[in-house]
Structure formats: C-alpha cells, structure tokens
Amino acid sequence: MKQKLIALIFLLLSIPALSQLKPKVAISYNFTDNVMVSSKSYTEIGNTYVNKCSYSLPNTVVSTGLEYIHGKLSVYYDTRIWVRFMKDDHSFSPEEARFELGIKYHLTDKIVISANHVCWHPLQSDGLSHNSIYGGNEGISISYGY
C-alpha cells in the first residue's frame, strides 16, 4: 500500500511538469535550391585573403525539437536535418544537420532574453563524398515577439 501511495504521489507531482514539455516536429520541402554561400576575408601584412564556400543543401528538411518551460524560464533544443532522396532505390541520405541548444528568460510575454549554441555538422550515411558545412557559434539576444 505504501508503495502505491508513493507511486500515486509521484505521478500527481509529475503531471504538471509534463504539461510544460512542448515537443516539436516538422517536415518541409523547399522548391528552390538552398545554396549557402559564406566568405571570410582577412589581411596579413598588406595582402588580403578570401576564403569562399558554396554548398547546395537538399530540398527536404526534417526538424525536431523539445522545449521545457518552468515559469518564466525555458530550456530547448532544435535539430534540423537536410535529407536528399535517391530516385534509383527510393532511399534517402541525410547530408547536413543543424543543432541548437538554448535557454530563454521571459521578462514579459513578448520580451525574451536568450542564450544559445548553434552548430552545423556534415552527415554521411551513403558512403559518398559530399561537400559540407560545419562550424558553430554561441550567442545571446534580447527579442520582442520571438
């Protein structure tokens, strides 16, 4: 009896916590080529060097995420994976992933202070060589309405 009572109390305490979890999932298809172009230049003793890269992302994106909200504070993650579908054997090949992990503090319903880490990782599941994007950054922001 004591174990059942403890289990019931644990269940009742966990229900409000579970209601604060917001799962997210989406699949999208972009009709145009997704080309990312970045350039980085620097100067060394009067010489300017420019590194450029361009990469065509696949058209299909699978997104998943989860946000936990407790009062004015929330913690979240977001994953986006760009997938190329193969016409020959009807399979798919994930090629690029973007991961984001962050924390938000809601000053009001509309004004939010947040900090996050975003990183890009190439994926290779089909044994073929792909151009890829990799890297990441950390940041802080204050926003209205986002």
Backbone as numpy.savetxt, mean C-alpha at the origin, in Angstrom:
# Nx Ny Nz CAx CAy CAz Cx Cy Cz
-17.63 -24.16 34.31 -18.45 -22.96 34.31 -17.59 -21.71 34.31
-16.52 -21.71 35.12 -15.65 -20.55 35.21 -15.00 -20.26 33.85
-14.59 -21.32 33.14 -13.96 -21.15 31.82 -14.94 -20.56 30.82
-16.21 -21.00 30.86 -17.22 -20.46 29.96 -17.48 -18.99 30.24
-17.50 -18.62 31.51 -17.71 -17.23 31.89 -16.55 -16.36 31.42
-15.33 -16.84 31.57 -14.15 -16.09 31.10 -14.19 -15.95 29.59
-14.57 -17.04 28.89 -14.68 -16.97 27.43 -15.75 -15.99 27.01
-16.89 -15.95 27.69 -17.97 -15.01 27.37 -17.53 -13.57 27.61
-16.86 -13.32 28.72 -16.35 -11.97 29.01 -15.35 -11.55 27.94
-14.43 -12.45 27.57 -13.45 -12.14 26.53 -14.15 -11.82 25.21
-15.17 -12.61 24.87 -15.92 -12.37 23.63 -16.61 -11.02 23.66
-17.27 -10.69 24.77 -17.97 -9.41 24.88 -17.00 -8.23 24.83
-15.81 -8.40 25.40 -14.82 -7.32 25.36 -14.21 -7.17 23.97
-14.13 -8.27 23.21 -13.48 -8.19 21.90 -14.42 -7.68 20.81
-15.73 -7.77 20.98 -16.67 -7.31 19.95 -16.49 -5.83 19.63
-16.44 -4.92 20.62 -16.21 -3.52 20.26 -14.88 -3.30 19.55
-13.85 -4.04 19.94 -12.55 -3.90 19.27 -12.63 -4.35 17.83
-13.36 -5.46 17.57 -13.49 -5.94 16.21 -14.28 -4.97 15.34
-15.21 -4.25 15.92 -16.00 -3.31 15.12 -15.14 -2.14 14.63
-13.95 -1.97 15.19 -13.06 -0.89 14.79 -12.12 -1.30 13.65
-12.17 -2.55 13.23 -11.36 -3.02 12.11 -12.09 -2.76 10.80
-11.39 -2.14 9.86 -11.99 -1.88 8.55 -11.17 -2.58 7.48
-11.62 -3.75 7.02 -10.91 -4.40 5.91 -11.22 -3.70 4.59
-10.26 -3.73 3.67 -10.41 -3.07 2.38 -9.90 -4.01 1.28
-10.60 -4.06 0.16 -10.16 -4.86 -0.97 -10.71 -4.24 -2.24
-9.91 -4.27 -3.31 -10.34 -3.72 -4.60 -9.55 -4.39 -5.71
-10.16 -4.45 -6.86 -9.46 -4.85 -8.08 -9.81 -3.80 -9.12
-8.81 -3.34 -9.84 -9.07 -2.29 -10.83 -8.31 -2.58 -12.11
-8.84 -2.05 -13.17 -8.21 -2.19 -14.49 -8.06 -0.80 -15.08
-6.87 -0.47 -15.51 -6.59 0.83 -16.11 -6.51 0.65 -17.62
-7.24 1.47 -18.37 -7.33 1.31 -19.82 -6.12 1.84 -20.58
-5.36 2.71 -19.95 -4.17 3.24 -20.61 -2.93 2.63 -19.99
-1.82 2.72 -20.69 -0.55 2.23 -20.14 -0.18 3.05 -18.93
0.22 2.38 -17.88 0.69 3.06 -16.68 2.20 3.17 -16.75
2.69 4.29 -17.16 4.13 4.46 -17.28 4.60 5.39 -16.17
5.51 4.89 -15.37 6.12 5.73 -14.34 7.46 6.19 -14.87
7.71 7.48 -14.78 8.99 8.01 -15.20 9.54 8.83 -14.04
10.77 8.57 -13.70 11.40 9.36 -12.66 12.78 9.77 -13.14
13.22 10.90 -12.68 14.58 11.32 -13.01 15.22 11.89 -11.76
16.51 11.73 -11.70 17.27 12.20 -10.54 18.54 12.81 -11.10
18.79 14.02 -10.74 20.01 14.64 -11.23 20.84 15.13 -10.05
22.13 15.17 -10.25 23.02 15.69 -9.23 24.24 16.29 -9.92
24.92 17.16 -9.22 26.09 17.84 -9.78 27.33 17.44 -8.99
28.38 17.10 -9.72 29.65 16.76 -9.09 30.75 17.54 -9.80
31.31 18.51 -9.12 32.39 19.36 -9.63 32.07 19.89 -11.03
30.93 20.51 -11.15 30.57 21.16 -12.41 29.94 20.26 -13.45
29.95 18.97 -13.27 29.32 18.04 -14.22 27.95 17.63 -13.69
26.96 17.62 -14.55 25.61 17.21 -14.15 25.33 15.83 -14.68
24.88 14.96 -13.81 24.53 13.59 -14.18 23.03 13.40 -13.99
22.40 12.74 -14.92 20.96 12.50 -14.83 20.70 11.00 -14.98
20.00 10.45 -14.02 19.57 9.05 -14.09 18.07 9.06 -14.39
17.66 8.36 -15.43 16.25 8.30 -15.78 15.82 6.85 -15.88
14.56 6.63 -15.56 14.02 5.28 -15.68 12.56 5.40 -16.08
12.10 4.51 -16.90 10.68 4.43 -17.20 10.26 2.98 -17.17
9.05 2.74 -16.78 8.57 1.38 -16.61 7.07 1.37 -16.87
6.62 0.46 -17.66 5.20 0.33 -17.96 4.59 -0.67 -16.99
3.74 -0.19 -16.11 3.08 -1.06 -15.14 1.96 -1.84 -15.81
1.69 -3.05 -15.37 0.53 -3.79 -15.89 -0.77 -3.03 -15.62
-1.80 -3.36 -16.36 -3.07 -2.65 -16.26 -3.93 -3.04 -15.06
-3.74 -4.23 -14.52 -4.59 -4.72 -13.44 -3.90 -4.53 -12.10
-4.65 -3.99 -11.13 -4.13 -3.75 -9.79 -5.06 -4.41 -8.77
-4.48 -5.20 -7.87 -5.22 -5.80 -6.77 -4.78 -5.08 -5.50
-5.74 -4.52 -4.77 -5.43 -3.75 -3.56 -6.09 -4.40 -2.35
-5.35 -4.47 -1.26 -5.90 -4.94 0.01 -5.39 -4.03 1.12
-6.15 -3.96 2.18 -5.72 -3.13 3.30 -6.52 -3.44 4.54
-6.07 -2.89 5.64 -6.75 -3.05 6.92 -6.45 -1.82 7.76
-7.48 -1.30 8.42 -7.30 -0.15 9.30 -7.94 -0.47 10.64
-7.20 -0.18 11.70 -7.72 -0.35 13.05 -7.88 1.04 13.65
-9.09 1.36 14.09 -9.39 2.69 14.63 -9.72 2.55 16.11
-9.06 3.37 16.91 -9.33 3.42 18.34 -9.42 4.89 18.74
-10.64 5.37 18.93 -10.84 6.78 19.24 -10.39 7.65 18.09
-9.46 8.57 18.36 -8.96 9.48 17.32 -7.71 8.95 16.62
-7.24 7.79 17.05 -6.00 7.22 16.52 -6.32 6.02 15.64
-5.64 5.91 14.51 -5.81 4.72 13.66 -4.46 4.29 13.11
-4.34 2.98 12.90 -3.15 2.36 12.32 -3.64 1.59 11.10
-2.88 1.66 9.99 -3.36 1.02 8.77 -2.21 0.45 7.96
-2.57 -0.47 7.04 -1.65 -0.89 6.01 -2.42 -0.96 4.70
-1.71 -0.80 3.62 -2.30 -0.85 2.29 -1.30 -1.52 1.36
-1.78 -2.47 0.58 -0.94 -3.18 -0.38 -1.57 -3.08 -1.76
-0.77 -2.73 -2.76 -1.23 -2.73 -4.15 -0.26 -3.58 -4.96
-0.82 -4.51 -5.72 0.00 -5.41 -6.53 -0.46 -5.30 -7.98
0.48 -4.93 -8.86 0.21 -4.82 -10.29 0.42 -6.19 -10.91
-0.59 -6.68 -11.64 -0.60 -8.05 -12.16 -0.75 -8.01 -13.68
0.09 -8.79 -14.35 -0.02 -8.94 -15.82 -0.65 -10.30 -16.11
-1.72 -10.29 -16.91 -2.38 -11.55 -17.29 -1.74 -12.08 -18.56
-1.49 -13.37 -18.57 -0.87 -14.05 -19.71 -1.97 -14.65 -20.58
-1.99 -14.28 -21.84 -3.05 -14.74 -22.75 -2.85 -16.21 -23.15
-1.61 -16.65 -23.23 -1.33 -18.01 -23.72 -1.90 -19.10 -22.82
-1.62 -19.00 -21.53 -2.06 -20.08 -20.63 -3.08 -19.60 -19.59
-3.62 -18.40 -19.76 -4.65 -17.85 -18.87 -4.19 -17.75 -17.41
-2.92 -17.53 -17.22 -2.40 -17.36 -15.87 -2.12 -15.87 -15.66
-1.55 -15.55 -14.52 -1.19 -14.16 -14.25 0.17 -14.11 -13.58
0.80 -12.95 -13.71 2.13 -12.76 -13.15 2.17 -11.45 -12.36
2.25 -11.50 -11.02 2.43 -10.28 -10.25 3.81 -9.69 -10.55
3.87 -8.39 -10.85 5.14 -7.79 -11.25 5.64 -6.70 -10.32
4.75 -5.98 -9.66 5.18 -4.85 -8.86 4.27 -4.73 -7.65
4.84 -4.35 -6.51 4.04 -4.19 -5.30 4.40 -2.87 -4.62
3.38 -2.24 -4.07 3.55 -1.01 -3.28 2.91 -1.28 -1.92
3.71 -1.13 -0.87 3.24 -1.35 0.49 3.25 -0.03 1.24
2.23 0.19 2.05 2.19 1.39 2.89 1.74 0.99 4.28
2.43 1.51 5.28 2.11 1.30 6.68 2.09 2.66 7.34
1.04 2.96 8.10 0.97 4.30 8.67 0.13 4.38 9.92
0.17 5.57 10.50 -0.59 5.89 11.69 -1.21 7.27 11.48
-2.43 7.44 11.95 -3.16 8.71 11.80 -3.72 9.15 13.14
-3.72 10.46 13.34 -4.39 11.04 14.51 -5.36 12.08 14.00
-6.65 11.90 14.31 -7.70 12.79 13.84 -7.89 13.92 14.85
-7.42 15.11 14.48 -7.64 16.27 15.34 -9.12 16.63 15.37
-9.76 16.56 14.19 -11.20 16.74 14.04 -11.67 15.66 13.06
-12.94 15.71 12.65 -13.42 14.76 11.65 -12.70 14.91 10.33
-12.25 16.14 10.01 -11.65 16.41 8.70 -10.14 16.65 8.74
-9.59 17.06 9.87 -8.16 17.39 9.96 -7.40 16.23 10.59
-6.41 15.72 9.83 -5.68 14.52 10.23 -4.17 14.75 10.14
-3.45 14.33 11.16 -1.99 14.29 11.13 -1.60 12.82 10.95
-0.69 12.55 10.00 -0.33 11.16 9.76 1.16 11.01 9.50
1.65 9.82 9.75 3.02 9.43 9.43 2.95 8.08 8.74
3.80 7.88 7.71 3.72 6.61 6.99 5.07 6.22 6.41
5.13 4.95 6.03 6.26 4.40 5.27 5.66 3.77 4.02
6.21 4.11 2.87 5.78 3.54 1.59 7.00 2.92 0.94
6.84 1.71 0.41 7.96 1.10 -0.31 7.44 0.34 -1.53
8.28 0.35 -2.57 8.01 -0.35 -3.83 8.95 -1.54 -3.91
8.40 -2.68 -4.34 9.20 -3.89 -4.47 8.87 -4.60 -5.78
9.87 -4.98 -6.55 9.60 -5.78 -7.74 9.23 -7.20 -7.34
8.34 -7.80 -8.11 7.96 -9.19 -7.88 8.29 -9.98 -9.13
8.73 -11.19 -8.96 9.05 -12.03 -10.11 8.59 -13.44 -9.79
7.50 -13.85 -10.44 6.96 -15.17 -10.15 6.95 -16.08 -11.39
7.25 -15.52 -12.55 7.16 -16.32 -13.77 8.53 -16.72 -14.32
9.60 -16.37 -13.62 10.94 -16.73 -14.08 11.49 -15.84 -15.18
10.71 -14.85 -15.62 11.17 -13.94 -16.66 11.77 -12.69 -16.02
12.62 -12.02 -16.74 13.24 -10.79 -16.25 12.32 -9.61 -16.56
12.07 -8.77 -15.57 11.22 -7.60 -15.72 12.00 -6.35 -15.34
11.71 -5.25 -16.01 12.13 -3.97 -15.45 11.32 -3.79 -14.19
11.82 -3.01 -13.26 11.09 -2.90 -12.00 11.36 -1.58 -11.31
10.49 -1.30 -10.36 10.60 -0.11 -9.52 10.89 -0.61 -8.11
11.80 0.03 -7.42 12.04 -0.31 -6.03 12.48 0.95 -5.30
12.27 0.95 -4.02 12.63 2.09 -3.20 11.52 2.39 -2.21
11.64 3.49 -1.52 10.62 3.84 -0.55 10.91 5.16 0.11
9.99 5.57 0.97 10.17 6.80 1.71 9.28 6.79 2.96
9.63 7.65 3.87 8.82 7.89 5.05 8.38 9.34 5.00
7.21 9.63 5.57 6.74 11.00 5.53 5.73 11.29 6.62
5.50 12.57 6.83 4.45 13.03 7.73 3.60 14.02 6.97
2.35 14.13 7.34 1.47 15.08 6.66 0.38 15.55 7.59
-0.17 16.69 7.22 -1.38 17.19 7.85 -2.35 17.41 6.69
-3.57 16.93 6.83 -4.50 17.00 5.72 -5.88 17.45 6.19
-6.64 17.93 5.23 -8.04 18.28 5.46 -8.89 17.48 4.48
-9.74 16.63 4.98 -10.65 15.87 4.12 -10.13 14.55 3.61
-8.86 14.24 3.81 -8.31 12.96 3.38 -8.22 12.00 4.52
